[in-house]
């Protein structure tokens, strides 16, 4: 009794559930993209202003003349150049986040389009199934239930795939967060030493090396949380611990603000460390929920398959 139409209906149910999940992910990914686009545009505007300040001091202008008269031109120019470099760094960070969000949207749109016209497929399969039942009246007593089971099996298979993808994303996010916590702790200790004990050139070099590494792993954790938010959208989870999923894509915005002063560095490290620990706990709880739901879905899938097999072989 396992016919081409029944197998097609099972495949269709799986694809319809997959599409629904991808569309939910796409809504989250598009919001993340809009946020990162706005942030990148603001960073570019800020950079343009800082570069204009440098240009004014480097060119023959009233600004340069006044700075020279009061003996502060070199100091002012150094400060403006440093601020311009900080703005360039912030603009690069913002653009990297925008590109990451854009890639996610592009991938999801492609995956949705690849599924094709599911409504047209459904109509064709239902017509084929009706023809099969009409051709063999002896099957009418169980045909309806077999059709229901084919649809249910396809739906559950798609749900399992979604839960697996979300669990993998959660595991990746956990790894990135734990690495971020390790590097932030190292950067924080050197920042505190430099702020309160004077530091020096060697301390500065070590501190900024730690900050560079912390920045790299924060970017990885930020991207991992953003991807996890999209994966959770199609499994019906709306929060990670106490963190709303729609807030996860902005969770580390505090780190990407301008941090180029000793006190700001120390404060950003502290805030980022607190958020890393909060996110780690929340993602860990979410992973446990995903594992429990996957186990339940797998058990239900086994039950559905067993019932279907019994109907098809008796």
N, C-alpha and C positions, 0 to 999 in steps of 0.2 A: 504493500500500500504506500510505500515511500516513493512518491512520484516526482517528476521534474518540477511540477507546479508547487508541491509541498516544500521541496528543497529550496525553490526560488522564494517562497513566502518566508521561510526561516531566514534566508540571506537578506531579504528585504527588511524584515523586522530588525535585524542587527544593524543594517545601514541606516534605518530611520532613527533608531536610538542613538547611533553614532552621530548622525547629523544634528540632532537636538543638542547633544552634548557639545559638539563643536560650535554651534551657534551661541550657546551660553558662554563658552570660552571666548569667542570672538567679541562679545559685548564687553567683557572685562578687559581684553587686550586692546580694544579700540579706546576705551577710557584711559588706559595707561598711556597709549600713544598720544592722545590729546594732551594729557598732563605733561608728558615729556617734551612735546613740541612747544608748548607754552613756556616751559622752563628753559629750553634751548634758545628760543627767541629772546627771552629776557636776558639770558647770559650774553648773547651776541650784542644786544643793545648796550649792556654794561661795558663789554669789551670795547665797543666803538668809542664810548665816552672816555675810557681810560687811555686808549691810544691817542685820542684827540688831545688829552691833557699832556701826554708825552710830546706830541708834535708841537704843541704851543710853546713848551719850554725849550725844545730843540731848535726851533726856528727863530728868525729875527722878528720879534713881536714886542708889544708893550709888556706882556707877561715876562718875557725873558729879560727885558731891560730892568724891570722893577726887581726881579729876583736877583739880578747881578748887582744892582745898587745896594741892596740890603745884605749882600754877601751870602745869600742862601741858595743861589741857583743850583749848585751841585747837589746840595742836600735835597732840595725840592725835586730835582730831576731823578735822583736815585729813588726817592719815595714814589714818584709817579711811575717810574719804570717797574718797580717792584709791584705796585698795584696793578699795572698792566699785565705783568706776568701772572699774577694771581687771577686776574679776570680771564686770561687765556686758558689757564688750567681749569677754571670753573666752566668755561665754554666748551672745552674738550670733554669734560666729564658729562655735561648735559647732552652733548651731541652723541656720546657713546650710549647713554641711556635711551635716547630717542631712536637710535639705530637698532638697539636690542628690541625695543617695543615694536618698531616697524617690521622687523623680521618675523616676530611672533604673529602679527596680524596677517602678513603676506602668506605665511605657512598655513594658517587656519583657513584663510579664504581659498587657497589652493586645494586643501583637503576637502572642504565643503563642495567645491565645484567638481572635484573628481568623483563624487558620489552620483552625479548626474541627476536626471529627473525621476525622483523616487515615486512621485504620484502616478506618473505614466506607467512605471514598472508595476505598481500595485494593481492598476486596472487590468493590465495585460495578464498578470498572474491569476487574479481572481477569475477572469474569463476562462483561462486555461483550466483552473481547478473545477469550475462549474461543468466544463465539457467532460472532464475525467469522471466526475460523479455521475453525470447523466449517462455516460457510456457503460457504467457498471453499477446498476441499482443495488447490488448486494452489499455495496460498501456504504450505503447511506446511513446505516445505524451508527457507525463510528467515524464517518468522514468529518463531521463537524468538530468532534473532539480532537481528532488528529490535526486538523487545520489550526485549532486553537493552540495545541501543544507546539506545533511548528513555529508559530508566531512567538509564543512565550519563550521557547528555547533561544531563538534569535535575539530577543530582547535581553534575556539574561546574559547571553554571551557578550553582547555589547556593553552591558553594565560591568561585567567582570573586567573587560579590557579597559574601561574608563577608570575603574578602581585601581587596577594595576598601574596605569599611567600616573595617577595621582599619588600612589604610594612611592613610586620611583622618584617623582618630583619632590616629595616630602623628605625622602632619604637623602637626596642630593642637597636640599636646602639645609638639612641638619648638619651634614658634613661641612658645608660652606660656613654655617653659623659657628660651629665649633672652632674652625680654623680662624675665623674672624675674632672670636673671643680670645684665642691664644695670642694673636698678634696685637690686639688692642691692649691686652694686659701688659705686654712688653713696652709698647709705645707709651702707655700711661705712666709707667714707672719712671721712664726717662724724662717725660714731660714734667712730672712733679719735681724731680730732682733739679731740672734746669730752672724751673720757676722759683723754687724756694732756696736753692743753694748756689745760684749763680751760674753753674755750668761752665761753659767755655767752648772753644772750638771743637774739641774732641767730643764733648757731650752733644753739641749741636749736630755734628755729623752723624753720631749714633742715633740721636733722636729722630732726625729727618729720614734716616734709612728705615727706622722702625715705622715711621709715619707712611713712607712710600709703600712698604709691605702691607701695612694696615689698610691703606687706601685700595690696594689691589684686591685684598680679600673682601673688603666691604663691597666693592663693585660686584664681585662674584656672588656674595650673599644677597645683595640687592637684586641682581638678575635672577637668582634662584627663587627668591620670594615672589618676584613678579610672575615667573613661570608657574609656580605653585598656585598662585591666585587664579590663573586661567584654568589650570587643571581641576581645581576644586569647584569651579563654577558648574561643571557638568555632572558632578556627583551630589549636588545639593547641600554642600557644606558652606555655611555663610560666615564662619568665624574660625580662627586658629587660636585656641585658648581664648583669651579676652580680646583678640585682635580681629576686627572685621576684615573679611577678605578684600573688600573694596578699598581698605586702607593700607593693605600690605604693599601695594605698588608705590606707596609714598613713605614707607616705614623708615627709610634711611635718608630722607631728604635733609635731615638735620646735619648729617655728615657732609653733604655736598655743598652746604653753604660756605661762605668765605671763612676760613679758619686760620688765616695767616697772621696770627699774633700769639704770643705764648699763652696768655690767659684763655683766648678763644680755643686754641688747640687742646688745652687741658679740659675745658668744659665740653668740647665736642667729643673727645675721647670718652669722658664719663657718661655722657648721654648715649653715645653709640654703644658702649659696653652694657648699659642698662637695657637698651632695646634689643641687643643681641641675646642677652640672657632671657628676656621676656619672650622673644620670638622662638628661641630654642625650646623653651618649656611648652609653648603653644603648638609648635610643629610636632613635637614629640607626642603630645596628647592627640593631635589630629591623626598621626600615623597609626596610633593604637585604634582609633575609631575606624580608619580605613581597613585595617587588617581584620577587625571584627566583622565589618560589613562584607568584605570579600569572602570570608569564611561562610557567612550566612548565604550569600549569593551563590557560592559554589555548591553548597549543600542543596539549595533549591534547584539548581541546574541539574544535579545528579537525579533528584526526584522526578523532574520533568522528563528527562531522557529515559528513565526507567519506565515511567508510565507510557511514554510514546512507543518504546520498544515492545512493551507487553501488548499494546493495541495492534501493533504491526505484525506481531508473530503469533497471535492466537486467532 
